[in-house]
Amino acid sequence: MVAIQFVADCWTQVTDASGKVLVSVLKRQGDSLQVTGKAPLELRLGYARGAQVSYNGQPVDMTSFTRGETARLKLGQ
């Protein structure tokens, strides 16, 4: 399960292993999101610093996945 807490507005997309888009939405500061799907889950964030991500209860360090303001990563590989 991916859990995201938003500290700023952030466009968010989560895609499962089959390529199905589970979530594609602009989340607002203070929002949270929990997504479960077939791993690996691909996560795209439009404003990476605006999101605090955890996968199966463990925090995810986004720094190596962030380019400019955006982040793109796969969880559960």
Stockholm file with secondary structure:
# STOCKHOLM 1.0

chainA/1-77         MVAIQFVADCWTQVTDASGKVLVSVLKRQGDSLQVTGKAPLELRLGYARGAQVSYNGQPVDMTSFTRGETARLKLGQ
#=GR chainA/1-77 SS CEEEEESSCEEEEEECTTSCEEEEEEECTTCEEEECCSSSEEEEESSGGGEEEEETTEECCCGGGEETTEEEEEECC
#=GC SS_cons        CEEEEESSCEEEEEECTTSCEEEEEEECTTCEEEECCSSSEEEEESSGGGEEEEETTEECCCGGGEETTEEEEEECC
//
